[in-house]
Amino acid sequence: MVRPAPSAKVSVRAIAALAFAAVIVVALDQGVKALVVANLPYGQPVAVLGDALQLFYVRNPGAAFSFAVNMTWVFSIVSTAVVVGIIVFARRIRSMWWAIVLGMLLGGALGNLLDRLFREPGFGRGHVVDFISTPWMMPAIYNIADSFICVSMVVFVLLVILGVNLDGTRALSAKQQRAADAAAARAEAGPAESTVSTDQAEASRASRPVTIESDPRAPRDGRDVLGHDAT
């Protein structure tokens, strides 16, 4: 009877790192949004570093960076699905890098989802608070949650390119894979070659003529060993 393979042990450290990163992002996002709503004038840019960085408080009914403003419900559902998916997926994570990346993504998704669920004009249709404007980089206005989502996606791509797996191991490059395959082939061929050499040696020994040496104590006058005349 074939027993099923045991499931991998859950990494408490990885889950703790993911949760910590998510909590930090949500707290920072929601805290700064509360300050923006309480102190900034709506719809009026406030220069911080000239035109390079401005605070511009607006409410966004759409997705990140003010895209698709008429699809609030859709993005609420998508954000909820992302949050649930990351939470379910967290059990498979062993790498601290992956834990932090997915924690930042989870925190960013939760930060904007909280706005959509609990801000005006109503549950699931709430407008996200945006306030960061960098006209030199992009025309859209965004927030801290959007920033962490973008950063996490960039690091996500880098981890994939570098071959870092969820369990913390590194995927082999094509060159390393060829070297590993060659080493495995040599290891498998080694015992077989040894066996062939042993068989050949035994066959060589068996093919040699056998020389029977006479007993020096035997009589030399033709009599047998018992002392009787051979005739």
Residue pairs with C-beta under 8 A, 6 or more apart in sequence:
8 92
8 94
8 167
10 91
11 93
11 94
11 99
13 96
13 99
14 90
14 93
14 94
14 95
14 96
14 98
14 99
15 90
15 91
15 93
15 99
17 96
17 99
17 100
17 103
18 86
18 90
18 93
18 99
18 100
18 102
18 103
18 106
19 103
20 103
21 99
21 100
21 103
21 104
21 106
21 107
22 103
22 104
22 106
22 107
22 110
23 107
24 107
25 103
25 104
25 106
25 107
25 108
25 110
25 111
25 144
25 145
25 148
26 107
26 110
26 111
26 114
28 144
29 107
29 108
29 111
29 143
29 144
29 145
29 148
30 111
30 114
32 131
32 143
32 144
33 111
33 115
33 129
33 131
33 143
33 144
36 55
36 57
36 129
36 131
37 57
37 129
40 46
40 55
40 57
40 131
41 57
42 57
42 58
42 59
43 56
43 57
43 58
44 56
44 57
45 54
45 55
45 56
45 133
46 54
46 55
46 56
47 53
47 54
48 54
48 55
51 135
51 136
52 134
52 136
53 132
53 133
53 134
54 133
54 134
54 135
55 131
55 132
55 133
56 130
56 131
56 132
56 133
56 141
57 129
57 130
57 131
58 66
58 130
58 131
58 141
59 119
59 127
59 128
59 129
59 130
60 66
60 69
60 127
60 128
60 129
60 130
60 141
61 69
61 70
61 72
61 125
61 127
61 128
62 68
62 69
62 70
62 71
62 72
62 75
63 71
63 75
64 112
64 142
64 145
64 146
64 149
65 138
65 140
65 141
65 142
65 146
66 130
66 140
66 141
66 142
67 140
68 74
68 75
72 116
72 124
72 125
72 126
72 127
73 124
73 125
75 112
75 116
76 113
76 116
76 117
76 124
76 125
79 109
79 110
79 112
79 113
79 116
80 113
82 105
82 106
82 109
83 106
83 109
83 110
83 113
86 102
86 105
86 106
86 109
87 106
89 102
90 99
90 102
92 166
92 167
93 99
93 102
93 166
94 166
94 167
94 168
95 164
95 165
95 166
95 167
95 168
96 168
97 155
97 159
97 164
97 168
98 159
98 164
98 166
98 168
101 152
101 155
101 156
101 159
102 152
104 148
104 149
104 151
104 152
104 155
105 148
105 149
105 152
105 153
105 156
107 145
107 148
108 145
108 146
108 147
108 148
108 149
108 152
109 145
109 149
110 145
111 143
111 144
111 145
111 148
112 128
112 143
112 145
112 146
115 126
115 127
115 128
115 129
116 124
116 125
116 126
116 127
116 128
117 123
117 124
117 126
118 126
119 126
119 127
119 128
119 129
120 126
120 127
121 127
128 143
128 145
129 143
130 141
130 142
130 143
130 146
131 141
131 143
132 141
132 142
132 143
132 144
132 147
133 141
162 170
163 170
163 171
163 172
163 173
164 170
164 171
165 171
172 180
215 225
218 225
219 225
219 227
222 229
222 230
222 231
223 229
223 230
224 230
